[in-house]
Amino acid sequence: MSIKSILRSTLYQTEKLAQRLRFASQPAGLPILLGISFPKSGTHLLDQILLGFSNVAPYAKRVHSFYAEYEGESGRKRNPEQAIAWLDSLRPRDVASAHLFARPEAVRRVCSPKFAPYFIFRDPRDVVVSHVFYVTDMEARHVHHNYYQSLPDFDARLKVSILGRPDSEAEFPDIAGRFAPYLDWLNQPEVLTIHFEDLIHDRAATLTRIMDHLLSRIPLHSTRELILDSLESSINPKKSPTFRSGKTGEWKKHFTEEHKKIFKDVAGDLLVRLGYEQNNDW
């Protein structure tokens, strides 16, 4: 471990101790707050909200660590054992964030009393649009950045974000294939599922659900009003490097009839399963 990592870890543990002393009257056995997200679906927004609990309980004031199933720069897929090791490294009162597949072993750990898990996702049509902007303009170190830059226009890039790159050495499936490893989180009653859109259009009710999900596991010695105010005040889109506009339904501005067709061809009933459409007639 590098000196920088040791210092960061020491600072984090010191802050956690200070929080424990600050909220000495609060319950000691608090579960880990785990924000699971599908990429480009409000990861940083959920992180900010979960960190809002640190204003009313002895939770960490910063995210302990972030885990992703793919390495950002190389695109290399991590093995399942790495995900389990990461989950096992977390401790009570940590706040952690992950693009985490719902593999059986991960599900068993996350759906235990040790965790208070949340899963946020977004309309896959908006996801693919956001992905184009992110890979092309915002993350020059991304494994697909140079390829996206080489494409002639936004339409061509959007097709790739929908269809994936089956010929690429770095695994990049189509949009349905990218969602598939996450879908089993929807089947776990221990995991609170959150539509990104609800945090934009029905924030008060959604924050209440987020609060109640934790309170159903352990009581906090704070009023509901104070907890909700803490969660709301923790939201700061300017501190999210990938939060572009906070708008929903942006796909309608970018999808041509051809994009709609290829999306329907590869996605199947994905939009229906996620609750965004009643059928494939959109």
BAVEX-512509 format. One record per residue (C-alpha): residue number from 1; residue in one letter; y, z, x. Coordinates in Angstrom, 1 decimal, padded with zeros to 4 digits. Example, Ala and Ser with C-alpha at 12.3 -4.5 7.8 and 13.67 -1.06 7.14 Angstrom:
PT   k r     py     pz     px
PT   1 A -004.5  007.8  012.3
PT   2 S -001.1  007.1  013.7
END
This chain:
PT   k r     py     pz     px
PT   1 M  000.0  000.0  000.0
PT   2 S  003.4 -000.9  001.4
PT   3 I  006.2  001.6  002.0
PT   4 K  008.2 -000.1 -000.9
PT   5 S  005.2  000.4 -003.3
PT   6 I  004.8  004.0 -002.2
PT   7 L  008.5  004.8 -002.8
PT   8 R  008.4  003.1 -006.1
PT   9 S  005.3  005.1 -007.2
PT  10 T  006.9  008.3 -006.0
PT  11 L  010.1  007.6 -007.9
PT  12 Y  008.1  006.8 -011.0
PT  13 Q  006.0  010.0 -010.8
PT  14 T  009.2  012.1 -010.2
PT  15 E  010.8  010.6 -013.2
PT  16 K  007.7  011.3 -015.3
PT  17 L  007.8  014.9 -014.2
PT  18 A  011.5  015.2 -015.0
PT  19 Q  010.7  013.8 -018.5
PT  20 R  008.0  016.4 -019.0
PT  21 L  010.4  019.2 -018.1
PT  22 R  013.1  017.8 -020.3
PT  23 F  010.7  017.7 -023.3
PT  24 A  008.7  020.8 -022.4
PT  25 S  008.3  021.7 -026.1
PT  26 Q  006.8  018.3 -027.0
PT  27 P  003.0  017.7 -027.1
PT  28 A  001.5  017.3 -023.6
PT  29 G -001.4  014.9 -024.5
PT  30 L  000.5  011.9 -025.4
PT  31 P -001.3  008.6 -025.4
PT  32 I -000.4  005.6 -023.2
PT  33 L  002.0  003.2 -025.0
PT  34 L  000.5 -000.2 -024.3
PT  35 G  002.4 -003.4 -025.4
PT  36 I  000.1 -006.4 -025.4
PT  37 S  001.8 -009.7 -025.9
PT  38 F  000.9 -013.4 -026.1
PT  39 P  003.1 -015.1 -023.5
PT  40 K  006.6 -016.2 -024.7
PT  41 S  006.3 -014.0 -027.8
PT  42 G  008.8 -011.1 -027.2
PT  43 T  007.2 -009.3 -024.3
PT  44 H  010.4 -007.8 -023.0
PT  45 L  011.6 -007.0 -026.5
PT  46 L  008.5 -004.9 -027.2
PT  47 D  008.8 -003.2 -023.7
PT  48 Q  012.4 -002.2 -024.5
PT  49 I  011.4 -000.7 -027.9
PT  50 L  008.4  001.2 -026.5
PT  51 L  010.6  002.6 -023.8
PT  52 G  012.9  003.9 -026.5
PT  53 F  010.3  006.7 -027.1
PT  54 S  011.4  008.2 -023.8
PT  55 N  014.6  009.3 -025.5
PT  56 V  012.7  011.6 -027.8
PT  57 A  009.5  012.4 -026.0
PT  58 P  008.2  012.9 -022.4
PT  59 Y  007.4  009.2 -021.9
PT  60 A  008.2  007.3 -018.8
PT  61 K  011.7  005.7 -018.8
PT  62 R  010.4  002.5 -017.2
PT  63 V  007.3  000.3 -017.6
PT  64 H  004.6  001.6 -015.3
PT  65 S  003.3 -001.9 -014.5
PT  66 F  002.7 -005.3 -016.0
PT  67 Y -000.7 -007.1 -016.1
PT  68 A -001.2 -010.8 -016.7
PT  69 E -004.5 -012.7 -017.0
PT  70 Y -003.1 -015.5 -014.8
PT  71 E -001.1 -015.1 -011.6
PT  72 G  002.3 -016.7 -012.2
PT  73 E  002.8 -018.7 -009.0
PT  74 S -000.8 -019.8 -008.3
PT  75 G -002.0 -020.0 -011.9
PT  76 R -005.2 -018.4 -010.7
PT  77 K -007.2 -016.7 -013.4
PT  78 R -008.0 -013.0 -012.7
PT  79 N -011.5 -011.8 -013.3
PT  80 P -012.3 -009.4 -016.1
PT  81 E -012.9 -006.5 -013.7
PT  82 Q -009.3 -006.6 -012.6
PT  83 A -008.1 -006.0 -016.2
PT  84 I -010.4 -003.0 -016.6
PT  85 A -009.3 -001.5 -013.3
PT  86 W -005.7 -001.9 -014.4
PT  87 L -006.4 -000.2 -017.7
PT  88 D -008.2  002.6 -016.0
PT  89 S -005.3  003.1 -013.6
PT  90 L -002.9  004.1 -016.5
PT  91 R -002.2  007.8 -017.3
PT  92 P -001.0  009.7 -020.3
PT  93 R  002.7  009.2 -021.1
PT  94 D  002.8  005.9 -019.2
PT  95 V  004.4  002.8 -020.9
PT  96 A  002.6 -000.4 -019.8
PT  97 S  002.8 -004.1 -020.7
PT  98 A  000.2 -006.8 -020.5
PT  99 H -000.8 -010.3 -021.4
PT 100 L -004.3 -009.0 -022.0
PT 101 F -007.3 -010.8 -023.4
PT 102 A -009.3 -009.1 -026.1
PT 103 R -012.6 -009.0 -024.2
PT 104 P -015.1 -006.5 -025.5
PT 105 E -014.7 -004.1 -022.6
PT 106 A -011.0 -004.1 -022.8
PT 107 V -011.1 -003.6 -026.5
PT 108 R -013.3 -000.6 -026.1
PT 109 R -010.8  001.0 -023.7
PT 110 V -007.6  000.1 -025.6
PT 111 C -009.0  001.2 -029.0
PT 112 S -009.7  004.7 -027.7
PT 113 P -007.6  007.8 -028.2
PT 114 K -006.2  007.3 -024.7
PT 115 F -004.0  004.5 -026.0
PT 116 A -001.4  003.7 -028.7
PT 117 P -001.7 -000.1 -028.5
PT 118 Y  000.6 -002.8 -030.0
PT 119 F  000.1 -006.5 -030.0
PT 120 I  003.1 -008.9 -030.5
PT 121 F  002.8 -012.6 -031.1
PT 122 R  005.0 -015.4 -032.3
PT 123 D  004.8 -018.7 -034.3
PT 124 P  002.8 -020.9 -031.8
PT 125 R  005.1 -023.8 -032.6
PT 126 D  008.1 -021.7 -031.2
PT 127 V  005.9 -020.6 -028.3
PT 128 V  005.3 -024.1 -027.1
PT 129 V  009.1 -024.9 -027.3
PT 130 S  009.9 -021.7 -025.5
PT 131 H  007.3 -022.5 -022.9
PT 132 V  009.0 -025.8 -022.1
PT 133 F  012.3 -024.2 -021.4
PT 134 Y  010.8 -021.4 -019.4
PT 135 V  008.6 -023.6 -017.1
PT 136 T  011.2 -026.4 -016.7
PT 137 D  014.4 -024.5 -016.3
PT 138 M  013.9 -020.7 -015.8
PT 139 E  011.0 -020.2 -013.5
PT 140 A  011.0 -022.4 -010.4
PT 141 R  008.0 -020.6 -009.0
PT 142 H  005.8 -021.3 -012.0
PT 143 V  002.6 -023.2 -011.1
PT 144 H  003.5 -026.0 -013.5
PT 145 H  007.2 -026.2 -012.7
PT 146 N  007.1 -029.2 -010.5
PT 147 Y  004.9 -031.1 -012.9
PT 148 Y  007.2 -030.4 -015.9
PT 149 Q  010.2 -031.5 -013.8
PT 150 S  008.5 -034.8 -013.0
PT 151 L  008.1 -035.6 -016.7
PT 152 P  010.7 -038.0 -018.2
PT 153 D  012.0 -035.9 -021.1
PT 154 F  011.7 -032.9 -023.4
PT 155 D  009.3 -034.7 -025.7
PT 156 A  006.8 -035.4 -023.0
PT 157 R  007.0 -031.8 -021.8
PT 158 L  006.5 -030.5 -025.3
PT 159 K  003.3 -032.6 -025.6
PT 160 V  001.9 -031.0 -022.5
PT 161 S  002.8 -027.5 -023.8
PT 162 I  000.8 -028.3 -026.9
PT 163 L -002.1 -030.2 -025.4
PT 164 G -002.4 -028.3 -022.1
PT 165 R -003.4 -029.9 -018.8
PT 166 P -007.2 -030.4 -018.8
PT 167 D -006.9 -032.3 -015.5
PT 168 S -005.1 -029.5 -013.7
PT 169 E -006.7 -027.3 -011.0
PT 170 A -004.7 -024.3 -012.5
PT 171 E -006.3 -023.6 -015.9
PT 172 F -004.0 -024.5 -018.8
PT 173 P -005.7 -025.0 -022.1
PT 174 D -004.1 -026.4 -025.3
PT 175 I -002.2 -024.0 -027.5
PT 176 A -005.3 -023.0 -029.6
PT 177 G -007.3 -022.4 -026.4
PT 178 R -004.5 -020.2 -025.1
PT 179 F -004.4 -018.1 -028.2
PT 180 A -008.2 -017.8 -028.6
PT 181 P -008.8 -015.0 -026.1
PT 182 Y -006.2 -012.8 -027.8
PT 183 L -007.3 -013.3 -031.4
PT 184 D -009.7 -010.4 -031.6
PT 185 W -006.8 -007.9 -031.2
PT 186 L -006.0 -008.9 -034.8
PT 187 N -009.3 -007.4 -035.9
PT 188 Q -008.8 -004.0 -034.4
PT 189 P -007.4 -001.4 -036.8
PT 190 E -006.3  000.8 -033.8
PT 191 V -003.9 -002.0 -032.7
PT 192 L -000.6 -002.5 -034.5
PT 193 T  000.0 -006.2 -034.8
PT 194 I  003.7 -007.3 -034.8
PT 195 H  005.1 -010.7 -035.7
PT 196 F  008.0 -011.4 -033.3
PT 197 E  009.9 -012.8 -036.3
PT 198 D  009.8 -009.5 -038.1
PT 199 L  011.7 -007.8 -035.3
PT 200 I  014.4 -010.4 -035.8
PT 201 H  014.5 -010.6 -039.6
PT 202 D  013.2 -007.3 -040.8
PT 203 R  013.8 -005.0 -037.8
PT 204 A  014.2 -001.7 -039.6
PT 205 A  010.9 -001.9 -041.4
PT 206 T  009.1 -003.2 -038.2
PT 207 L  010.6 -000.4 -036.1
PT 208 T  009.4  002.1 -038.7
PT 209 R  005.8  000.6 -038.4
PT 210 I  006.0  001.0 -034.6
PT 211 M  007.1  004.6 -034.9
PT 212 D  004.5  005.5 -037.5
PT 213 H  001.8  003.9 -035.4
PT 214 L  002.4  006.6 -032.7
PT 215 L  003.1  009.4 -035.1
PT 216 S -000.2  008.8 -036.8
PT 217 R -001.8  009.8 -033.5
PT 218 I  000.4  012.7 -032.4
PT 219 P  003.4  014.4 -033.9
PT 220 L  006.7  014.4 -032.1
PT 221 H  009.2  017.2 -032.4
PT 222 S  012.0  014.9 -033.5
PT 223 T  013.3  013.7 -036.8
PT 224 R  012.3  010.2 -038.0
PT 225 E  015.9  009.2 -038.0
PT 226 L  016.4  010.2 -034.4
PT 227 I  013.2  008.4 -033.3
PT 228 L  014.3  005.2 -035.2
PT 229 D  017.8  005.3 -033.7
PT 230 S  016.2  005.7 -030.2
PT 231 L  014.0  002.6 -030.7
PT 232 E  016.9  000.5 -032.2
PT 233 S  019.4  001.5 -029.4
PT 234 S  016.9  000.6 -026.7
PT 235 I  017.0 -003.1 -027.6
PT 236 N  019.1 -005.1 -025.2
PT 237 P  018.4 -008.9 -025.2
PT 238 K  020.8 -009.4 -022.2
PT 239 K  018.3 -007.4 -020.0
PT 240 S  015.5 -009.8 -020.9
PT 241 P  015.3 -012.7 -018.4
PT 242 T  013.4 -014.9 -020.9
PT 243 F  015.0 -013.9 -024.2
PT 244 R  017.0 -017.1 -024.9
PT 245 S  018.4 -016.9 -028.4
PT 246 G  016.4 -014.5 -030.5
PT 247 K  016.1 -017.2 -033.1
PT 248 T  013.0 -018.3 -035.1
PT 249 G  011.9 -021.6 -036.4
PT 250 E  013.5 -023.4 -033.5
PT 251 W  010.5 -025.7 -033.3
PT 252 K  011.9 -027.6 -036.3
PT 253 K  014.7 -028.9 -034.1
PT 254 H  012.3 -030.2 -031.4
PT 255 F  009.0 -031.3 -033.2
PT 256 T  008.8 -035.0 -034.0
PT 257 E  006.1 -036.3 -036.4
PT 258 E  004.0 -037.1 -033.4
PT 259 H  004.3 -033.5 -032.1
PT 260 K  003.3 -032.2 -035.6
PT 261 K  000.2 -034.4 -035.6
PT 262 I -001.0 -033.5 -032.2
PT 263 F -000.3 -029.8 -032.8
PT 264 K -002.4 -029.9 -036.1
PT 265 D -005.2 -031.8 -034.3
PT 266 V -005.6 -029.1 -031.6
PT 267 A -004.5 -025.9 -033.4
PT 268 G -006.8 -026.2 -036.5
PT 269 D -006.2 -023.2 -038.7
PT 270 L -004.4 -021.1 -036.1
PT 271 L -001.2 -021.0 -038.0
PT 272 V -003.0 -019.9 -041.2
PT 273 R -004.9 -017.2 -039.3
PT 274 L -001.7 -015.8 -037.8
PT 275 G  000.0 -015.8 -041.2
PT 276 Y  002.6 -018.5 -040.5
PT 277 E  001.4 -021.2 -043.0
PT 278 Q -000.7 -021.2 -046.2
PT 279 N -002.5 -024.4 -045.2
PT 280 N -002.1 -027.4 -042.8
PT 281 D  000.4 -029.2 -045.0
PT 282 W  003.7 -028.5 -043.2
END
